[in-house]
């Protein structure tokens, strides 16, 4: 059996850039979302603990599947092996979410009042 691919998903979330690793990434049935399953975090056999990775591990501890908005995705890479998951501040970077139309400005179709 061939090894399952590992994906590095980088996305923008609340002023921060998240970099996580997962085994399954695919387009969701929910329009405009990407589904991420089977998160991968580094082994805890090391003596050094990375606080950023621990924060991510705790944030996704009980998560079976995550739905990430497409406009938040920066990039997705298939990699040979997982690295350290991390969160970095987006300030000072040239990273911004993809613009999308506001629902407040859209008019409902159908009857007009």
The 8 nearest C-alpha neighbors of each residue, nearest first, counted from 0:
[[1, 2, 3, 4, 5, 22, 79, 23],
 [2, 0, 3, 4, 5, 79, 22, 80],
 [3, 1, 4, 0, 5, 79, 22, 80],
 [2, 4, 1, 5, 22, 0, 23, 6],
 [5, 3, 22, 2, 6, 77, 78, 79],
 [4, 6, 22, 78, 77, 21, 80, 3],
 [5, 7, 77, 21, 76, 20, 78, 22],
 [6, 8, 20, 76, 75, 19, 77, 9],
 [9, 7, 75, 19, 18, 20, 6, 74],
 [8, 10, 18, 74, 73, 17, 72, 75],
 [11, 9, 72, 73, 71, 17, 16, 8],
 [10, 12, 16, 71, 15, 17, 72, 96],
 [13, 11, 15, 14, 16, 10, 17, 71],
 [14, 12, 15, 11, 16, 89, 88, 71],
 [15, 13, 89, 12, 88, 11, 16, 90],
 [16, 14, 88, 89, 12, 13, 87, 11],
 [15, 17, 11, 87, 86, 10, 89, 88],
 [18, 16, 86, 10, 9, 85, 11, 19],
 [17, 19, 9, 85, 84, 8, 86, 16],
 [18, 20, 84, 8, 7, 17, 9, 21],
 [19, 21, 7, 39, 6, 38, 8, 81],
 [22, 20, 38, 39, 6, 37, 23, 5],
 [21, 23, 5, 37, 6, 4, 36, 38],
 [22, 24, 36, 21, 35, 37, 25, 6],
 [25, 23, 35, 34, 36, 22, 33, 26],
 [26, 24, 34, 33, 27, 23, 35, 36],
 [25, 27, 33, 34, 32, 28, 24, 31],
 [26, 28, 29, 33, 34, 32, 25, 30],
 [27, 29, 30, 26, 32, 31, 33, 34],
 [30, 28, 27, 32, 31, 33, 26, 66],
 [29, 31, 32, 28, 27, 26, 33, 68],
 [32, 30, 69, 68, 29, 33, 27, 70],
 [33, 31, 68, 69, 67, 27, 30, 66],
 [32, 34, 26, 67, 27, 66, 25, 69],
 [35, 33, 66, 27, 25, 24, 65, 26],
 [34, 36, 24, 65, 64, 23, 66, 33],
 [37, 35, 64, 23, 38, 21, 63, 22],
 [38, 36, 21, 22, 23, 39, 63, 35],
 [39, 37, 21, 20, 36, 22, 40, 19],
 [40, 38, 20, 21, 37, 41, 81, 22],
 [39, 41, 42, 38, 84, 56, 83, 20],
 [42, 40, 83, 43, 39, 82, 81, 84],
 [41, 43, 44, 40, 45, 39, 83, 48],
 [44, 42, 45, 41, 46, 48, 47, 40],
 [43, 45, 42, 46, 41, 47, 48, 40],
 [46, 44, 43, 47, 42, 48, 41, 49],
 [45, 47, 48, 44, 43, 49, 42, 41],
 [48, 46, 45, 49, 43, 44, 50, 42],
 [47, 49, 50, 46, 45, 53, 43, 52],
 [48, 50, 52, 51, 53, 47, 83, 54],
 [51, 49, 53, 52, 54, 48, 55, 85],
 [52, 50, 54, 85, 53, 49, 86, 55],
 [51, 53, 55, 84, 85, 54, 49, 50],
 [54, 52, 56, 50, 55, 51, 57, 49],
 [55, 53, 51, 57, 52, 56, 50, 58],
 [56, 54, 58, 52, 57, 53, 59, 51],
 [55, 57, 53, 59, 54, 58, 60, 52],
 [58, 56, 60, 54, 55, 59, 53, 61],
 [57, 59, 55, 56, 60, 54, 61, 62],
 [58, 60, 62, 56, 57, 61, 55, 38],
 [61, 59, 57, 56, 62, 58, 55, 63],
 [60, 62, 59, 63, 58, 57, 64, 56],
 [63, 61, 59, 64, 60, 65, 58, 36],
 [62, 64, 36, 61, 65, 37, 59, 38],
 [65, 63, 36, 62, 35, 34, 66, 37],
 [64, 66, 35, 34, 67, 36, 62, 63],
 [67, 65, 34, 33, 32, 35, 68, 64],
 [66, 68, 33, 32, 65, 69, 34, 71],
 [69, 67, 32, 71, 70, 31, 33, 66],
 [70, 68, 32, 71, 31, 72, 33, 67],
 [69, 71, 97, 68, 72, 96, 98, 99],
 [72, 70, 11, 10, 69, 96, 68, 73],
 [73, 71, 10, 69, 70, 74, 9, 11],
 [72, 74, 10, 9, 71, 11, 75, 8],
 [75, 73, 9, 72, 8, 76, 10, 7],
 [74, 76, 8, 7, 9, 6, 77, 73],
 [77, 75, 7, 6, 78, 74, 8, 5],
 [76, 78, 6, 5, 7, 4, 75, 79],
 [77, 79, 5, 80, 6, 76, 7, 81],
 [78, 80, 5, 77, 81, 4, 6, 82],
 [81, 79, 78, 5, 82, 4, 6, 77],
 [82, 80, 20, 5, 83, 78, 79, 39],
 [81, 83, 84, 80, 41, 20, 40, 7],
 [82, 84, 41, 85, 52, 81, 40, 19],
 [85, 83, 19, 52, 18, 82, 20, 40],
 [86, 84, 18, 52, 51, 17, 83, 87],
 [85, 87, 17, 16, 51, 18, 15, 88],
 [88, 86, 16, 15, 89, 85, 17, 18],
 [87, 89, 15, 90, 16, 14, 86, 91],
 [88, 90, 15, 92, 14, 16, 91, 87],
 [91, 89, 92, 88, 14, 15, 93, 94],
 [90, 92, 89, 93, 88, 94, 14, 95],
 [93, 91, 89, 94, 90, 88, 95, 16],
 [92, 94, 95, 91, 89, 90, 96, 73],
 [95, 93, 92, 89, 96, 11, 73, 90],
 [94, 96, 97, 93, 11, 89, 71, 92],
 [95, 97, 71, 70, 98, 11, 94, 72],
 [96, 98, 70, 99, 95, 71, 69, 72],
 [99, 97, 96, 100, 70, 95, 101, 71],
 [98, 100, 101, 97, 70, 96, 102, 69],
 [101, 99, 102, 98, 104, 105, 103, 97],
 [100, 102, 103, 104, 99, 105, 98, 106],
 [101, 103, 105, 104, 100, 106, 99, 107],
 [104, 102, 101, 105, 106, 100, 107, 99],
 [105, 103, 102, 101, 106, 100, 107, 99],
 [106, 104, 102, 103, 107, 101, 100, 108],
 [105, 107, 108, 104, 103, 102, 109, 111],
 [108, 106, 109, 105, 110, 111, 102, 104],
 [109, 107, 106, 110, 111, 105, 112, 104],
 [108, 110, 107, 111, 106, 112, 105, 104],
 [111, 109, 112, 108, 107, 106, 105, 104],
 [112, 110, 109, 108, 107, 106, 105, 104],
 [111, 110, 109, 107, 108, 106, 105, 104]]
